[in-house]
Structures are given as structure tokens and as C-alpha cells.
Amino acid sequence: MARPRPLPPGPGQESVWDYPRPPAVDASRESVEIWLGGVRIALSTRPLRVLETSHPPTYYLPTADVLEGALRPASGSSYCEWKGEAAYYDLVGGGLVAPRAAWTYPRPTRGFEVLLDHVAVMPGAVDRCVVDDEVVTPQAGGFYGGWITSRVVGPFKGEPGTWGW
């Protein structure tokens, strides 16, 4: 597999190739919105960004910033080598349900305790996610929960041919 060639960041941009592995958690003051069924189901100005090499940031919002009733516990779990075991939620808004579109870490591993009581959302599973008035492009591949904005440059894991990165 060919080694990816990172794109050079412009002014005010970050390269995902400068993000660390294992990932880091970055507190943000960006305004983040999540919309489903024409309803804003979350609004936060205190999100956390998880930053990992080759991945666009995954935004985690405090569960208190999600509209009451918009998170419905869902079955199943998954495991992240860094953050631990994830639990899933269906998202509910405007009469729509996005199955298993959100996740949380009820018992995050050491170093990721700050993610407790936060939830991440797959941007491709909802109407739209917005960061500082910019609509997010979902990370490709359907497996990762990265949020692509003009703030970050890639190439990004998830595109065809990137599985072995």
C-alpha cells in the first residue's frame, strides 16, 4: 500500500497527519449543532474533539447539551483500543429515528475519563452536523465518526484504499 501524502495545511487549518496516536482529547469552544428530522437535537459550545492520526476530529458533546428524549439506549457495544467499551444510542428527532447513530463511553479507560457523560454522533446518520455555522462532511467509510470541516486537511482514513493506514 502506498504511503499517504499529507496535504499541506493552509492558514488556520490543521493536518490530521499531525494528530497523535494514541489519540488526544482537545477541549473546544466551537459551537456545535446536530439536526435530525428538521429539529435541532443538540447545541453545545463545550464539545470535546478526539484527534487521532489520519482521522478528522470526532466531536463529543456533553449529554446535558442534547435535547431531552433525543437519546434512546440501543443494543450492542463495540470496543476501542484507546477509549474502552462503547455503548450506543438511537437518535430521535422530528419523528425520525437514526439507529445506533450515537455512542458514549460509560467507563472510559485511563486518560480518556473526560469523555464520561459525553456522546459522539455519526454525522452521516443525521440531517446535518454544524460546527461554527459550517455544515460538516461525514468521514467516508461508514465506520468512523469523523467530522470534516474546512479547518482540517487530509487525506482522511475511510476513503477507498485506506484500510491499512
ZARO-282637 format. One record per residue: residue number from 1; residue in one letter; x, y, z of N, C-alpha, C in turn. Coordinates in steps of 0.2 Angstrom, whole numbers. Example, Ala and Ser with C-alpha at 12.3 -4.5 7.8 and 13.67 -1.06 7.14 Angstrom:
% residues 2
{site 1,"a",{66,-28,39},{62,-22,39},{66,-16,39}}
{site 2,"s",{64,-11,35},{68,-5,36},{64,0,39}}
***
This chain:
% residues 165
{site 1,"m",{4,-6,0},{0,0,0},{4,6,0}}
{site 2,"a",{3,11,-4},{6,17,-5},{6,21,2}}
{site 3,"r",{11,24,4},{11,29,10},{7,35,8}}
{site 4,"p",{2,37,12},{-2,43,10},{3,49,10}}
{site 5,"r",{1,54,6},{4,60,6},{0,66,9}}
{site 6,"p",{2,68,15},{-2,73,18},{-3,79,14}}
{site 7,"l",{-8,82,14},{-9,89,11},{-7,94,16}}
{site 8,"p",{-4,99,13},{-1,105,17},{-7,109,20}}
{site 9,"p",{-7,110,27},{-12,115,29},{-11,122,27}}
{site 10,"g",{-17,125,26},{-16,132,25},{-17,136,31}}
{site 11,"p",{-17,143,31},{-18,147,37},{-25,145,41}}
{site 12,"g",{-24,144,47},{-30,142,51},{-32,135,51}}
{site 13,"q",{-28,131,47},{-30,124,46},{-25,119,50}}
{site 14,"e",{-28,113,51},{-24,108,54},{-23,102,50}}
{site 15,"s",{-18,98,50},{-17,92,46},{-19,86,51}}
{site 16,"v",{-23,82,48},{-24,76,53},{-18,72,53}}
{site 17,"w",{-13,73,49},{-7,69,50},{-2,72,55}}
{site 18,"d",{-4,77,58},{-1,80,64},{-4,78,71}}
{site 19,"y",{-10,75,70},{-13,72,76},{-9,66,79}}
{site 20,"p",{-10,65,85},{-6,59,88},{-9,53,88}}
{site 21,"r",{-5,48,89},{-8,41,90},{-4,38,96}}
{site 22,"p",{-7,36,102},{-14,36,103},{-17,43,103}}
{site 23,"p",{-24,43,102},{-27,50,101},{-27,54,107}}
{site 24,"a",{-28,61,106},{-28,66,111},{-35,69,111}}
{site 25,"v",{-37,71,117},{-44,74,118},{-42,82,119}}
{site 26,"d",{-46,86,115},{-45,93,114},{-51,97,116}}
{site 27,"a",{-51,101,121},{-57,105,123},{-58,110,118}}
{site 28,"s",{-64,111,116},{-66,116,110},{-71,121,113}}
{site 29,"r",{-71,127,110},{-76,132,111},{-80,133,105}}
{site 30,"e",{-80,129,100},{-84,129,94},{-91,128,96}}
{site 31,"s",{-95,131,92},{-102,130,93},{-104,124,88}}
{site 32,"v",{-107,119,91},{-109,113,88},{-116,111,88}}
{site 33,"e",{-119,110,82},{-126,108,82},{-127,102,78}}
{site 34,"i",{-133,98,81},{-134,92,77},{-142,92,76}}
{site 35,"w",{-144,91,70},{-150,91,67},{-153,84,65}}
{site 36,"l",{-159,83,67},{-162,76,64},{-170,78,64}}
{site 37,"g",{-173,76,58},{-180,77,57},{-182,84,57}}
{site 38,"g",{-177,88,55},{-179,96,55},{-178,99,62}}
{site 39,"v",{-176,95,67},{-176,98,74},{-169,98,76}}
{site 40,"r",{-167,103,79},{-160,104,82},{-160,100,89}}
{site 41,"i",{-157,94,89},{-157,89,94},{-151,90,99}}
{site 42,"a",{-146,94,97},{-141,96,101},{-138,103,99}}
{site 43,"l",{-136,106,105},{-132,113,104},{-127,113,109}}
{site 44,"s",{-121,114,108},{-116,114,113},{-110,119,111}}
{site 45,"t",{-108,123,116},{-102,127,115},{-96,124,119}}
{site 46,"r",{-97,118,121},{-91,115,125},{-90,108,123}}
{site 47,"p",{-89,107,117},{-88,100,114},{-81,98,116}}
{site 48,"l",{-79,92,115},{-73,89,115},{-71,86,108}}
{site 49,"r",{-65,87,106},{-63,84,100},{-58,78,101}}
{site 50,"v",{-59,72,99},{-54,67,99},{-50,67,92}}
{site 51,"l",{-44,68,93},{-39,69,87},{-35,63,87}}
{site 52,"e",{-35,60,81},{-31,54,80},{-28,54,73}}
{site 53,"t",{-22,52,72},{-18,52,66},{-22,49,60}}
{site 54,"s",{-23,53,55},{-26,51,49},{-34,52,49}}
{site 55,"h",{-37,54,55},{-44,54,56},{-46,61,57}}
{site 56,"p",{-52,64,53},{-54,70,55},{-57,70,63}}
{site 57,"p",{-57,75,66},{-59,75,73},{-66,72,74}}
{site 58,"t",{-67,68,79},{-74,66,81},{-76,70,87}}
{site 59,"y",{-82,74,87},{-84,78,92},{-88,74,97}}
{site 60,"y",{-87,76,103},{-91,73,109},{-94,79,112}}
{site 61,"l",{-101,78,113},{-105,84,116},{-107,81,123}}
{site 62,"p",{-107,86,128},{-110,84,135},{-117,81,134}}
{site 63,"t",{-119,76,137},{-126,73,136},{-131,79,138}}
{site 64,"a",{-129,83,143},{-133,88,145},{-135,93,140}}
{site 65,"d",{-131,93,134},{-132,98,129},{-136,95,123}}
{site 66,"v",{-139,89,124},{-143,85,120},{-150,86,122}}
{site 67,"l",{-155,87,117},{-162,88,119},{-164,82,123}}
{site 68,"e",{-168,83,128},{-171,78,132},{-175,74,127}}
{site 69,"g",{-174,67,128},{-178,62,123},{-175,61,117}}
{site 70,"a",{-169,64,115},{-166,63,109},{-161,57,109}}
{site 71,"l",{-159,55,115},{-155,49,115},{-159,43,118}}
{site 72,"r",{-159,38,114},{-163,32,117},{-158,26,117}}
{site 73,"p",{-157,23,123},{-152,17,123},{-153,12,118}}
{site 74,"a",{-148,10,114},{-149,5,109},{-144,-1,111}}
{site 75,"s",{-146,-7,108},{-142,-13,110},{-135,-13,107}}
{site 76,"g",{-131,-18,110},{-125,-19,107},{-119,-14,110}}
{site 77,"s",{-113,-16,108},{-107,-12,110},{-102,-13,105}}
{site 78,"s",{-96,-9,106},{-90,-10,102},{-85,-8,107}}
{site 79,"y",{-79,-10,105},{-73,-9,109},{-68,-5,105}}
{site 80,"c",{-65,1,108},{-60,5,106},{-53,3,110}}
{site 81,"e",{-48,2,106},{-42,0,110},{-39,6,114}}
{site 82,"w",{-42,12,113},{-39,18,117},{-44,20,122}}
{site 83,"k",{-51,20,120},{-56,23,125},{-60,18,129}}
{site 84,"g",{-60,11,127},{-63,6,130},{-70,4,127}}
{site 85,"e",{-75,2,131},{-81,-1,128},{-86,4,127}}
{site 86,"a",{-89,5,121},{-94,10,119},{-101,7,120}}
{site 87,"a",{-105,11,122},{-112,9,122},{-116,14,117}}
{site 88,"y",{-121,12,114},{-124,15,108},{-131,18,110}}
{site 89,"y",{-133,23,106},{-140,26,107},{-143,27,100}}
{site 90,"d",{-149,26,99},{-153,28,94},{-154,36,95}}
{site 91,"l",{-154,40,89},{-155,47,90},{-163,48,88}}
{site 92,"v",{-166,52,91},{-173,53,90},{-174,61,89}}
{site 93,"g",{-178,62,83},{-179,70,82},{-184,71,76}}
{site 94,"g",{-189,75,77},{-193,77,72},{-197,71,69}}
{site 95,"g",{-199,66,73},{-202,60,71},{-198,55,67}}
{site 96,"l",{-191,56,67},{-186,51,64},{-182,48,69}}
{site 97,"v",{-180,42,68},{-175,38,72},{-169,36,68}}
{site 98,"a",{-163,38,70},{-157,36,67},{-154,31,72}}
{site 99,"p",{-155,24,70},{-152,19,74},{-145,19,75}}
{site 100,"r",{-143,18,81},{-136,17,83},{-132,23,81}}
{site 101,"a",{-134,29,80},{-131,34,77},{-126,38,82}}
{site 102,"a",{-127,36,88},{-123,40,94},{-120,35,98}}
{site 103,"w",{-114,36,101},{-111,32,106},{-108,36,112}}
{site 104,"t",{-107,32,117},{-103,35,123},{-99,30,126}}
{site 105,"y",{-95,32,131},{-90,28,135},{-92,28,142}}
{site 106,"p",{-97,23,144},{-99,24,151},{-93,23,156}}
{site 107,"r",{-88,19,154},{-82,18,159},{-76,19,155}}
{site 108,"p",{-74,25,153},{-68,26,148},{-62,24,152}}
{site 109,"t",{-57,22,148},{-51,20,150},{-47,26,153}}
{site 110,"r",{-42,24,157},{-37,29,160},{-35,34,154}}
{site 111,"g",{-35,40,155},{-33,45,150},{-38,48,146}}
{site 112,"f",{-44,44,146},{-50,47,142},{-56,48,147}}
{site 113,"e",{-55,48,153},{-60,49,158},{-64,56,157}}
{site 114,"v",{-62,61,153},{-65,67,152},{-71,65,147}}
{site 115,"l",{-71,60,144},{-77,58,139},{-83,55,143}}
{site 116,"l",{-82,54,149},{-88,52,153},{-94,57,152}}
{site 117,"d",{-100,55,152},{-106,59,151},{-105,64,145}}
{site 118,"h",{-102,61,139},{-102,64,133},{-104,59,128}}
{site 119,"v",{-107,62,122},{-109,57,117},{-106,60,110}}
{site 120,"a",{-105,55,106},{-102,57,99},{-108,54,94}}
{site 121,"v",{-108,58,88},{-113,56,83},{-110,55,77}}
{site 122,"m",{-113,50,73},{-111,49,66},{-114,54,62}}
{site 123,"p",{-110,59,59},{-113,64,55},{-117,62,49}}
{site 124,"g",{-115,56,46},{-119,54,40},{-126,51,42}}
{site 125,"a",{-127,50,48},{-134,47,51},{-139,52,52}}
{site 126,"v",{-137,58,52},{-142,64,54},{-143,68,48}}
{site 127,"d",{-148,73,49},{-149,78,44},{-142,82,42}}
{site 128,"r",{-140,84,48},{-133,88,47},{-130,89,54}}
{site 129,"c",{-124,90,54},{-120,92,60},{-117,99,57}}
{site 130,"v",{-116,103,62},{-114,110,60},{-108,112,66}}
{site 131,"v",{-103,115,63},{-98,117,68},{-96,125,66}}
{site 132,"d",{-98,129,70},{-97,136,69},{-100,138,63}}
{site 133,"d",{-106,136,62},{-110,138,56},{-108,135,49}}
{site 134,"e",{-103,130,50},{-101,126,44},{-104,119,44}}
{site 135,"v",{-108,117,39},{-110,110,38},{-105,105,37}}
{site 136,"v",{-105,100,42},{-99,95,42},{-100,90,36}}
{site 137,"t",{-95,88,33},{-95,82,29},{-93,76,33}}
{site 138,"p",{-97,71,32},{-95,65,36},{-89,61,34}}
{site 139,"q",{-85,58,38},{-79,54,36},{-82,48,32}}
{site 140,"a",{-79,47,27},{-81,41,22},{-80,35,26}}
{site 141,"g",{-83,30,23},{-82,23,26},{-88,20,30}}
{site 142,"g",{-92,24,33},{-97,22,37},{-95,19,44}}
{site 143,"f",{-89,18,45},{-87,15,51},{-84,20,56}}
{site 144,"y",{-81,26,54},{-78,31,58},{-83,37,59}}
{site 145,"g",{-82,40,64},{-87,46,66},{-84,53,65}}
{site 146,"g",{-79,53,61},{-75,60,60},{-80,65,57}}
{site 147,"w",{-78,71,58},{-82,77,56},{-77,81,52}}
{site 148,"i",{-78,82,45},{-73,86,41},{-76,93,40}}
{site 149,"t",{-72,97,42},{-74,104,40},{-68,107,37}}
{site 150,"s",{-68,114,35},{-63,117,31},{-57,118,36}}
{site 151,"r",{-58,117,42},{-52,118,47},{-47,112,46}}
{site 152,"v",{-49,106,43},{-44,101,43},{-43,99,36}}
{site 153,"v",{-37,96,35},{-35,93,29},{-32,86,30}}
{site 154,"g",{-33,82,24},{-31,75,25},{-25,73,20}}
{site 155,"p",{-25,68,17},{-31,63,16},{-33,60,23}}
{site 156,"f",{-39,58,22},{-43,55,28},{-44,47,28}}
{site 157,"k",{-42,44,33},{-44,37,33},{-51,36,32}}
{site 158,"g",{-53,30,29},{-60,29,27},{-62,29,20}}
{site 159,"e",{-58,33,16},{-58,33,9},{-56,26,6}}
{site 160,"p",{-58,24,0},{-56,18,-3},{-49,17,-3}}
{site 161,"g",{-46,11,-1},{-39,10,-1},{-35,12,5}}
{site 162,"t",{-39,15,10},{-35,17,16},{-36,12,22}}
{site 163,"w",{-39,7,22},{-40,2,27},{-33,0,31}}
{site 164,"g",{-28,0,27},{-21,-2,31},{-17,3,33}}
{site 165,"w",{-20,10,33},{-16,15,36},{-15,15,43}}
***
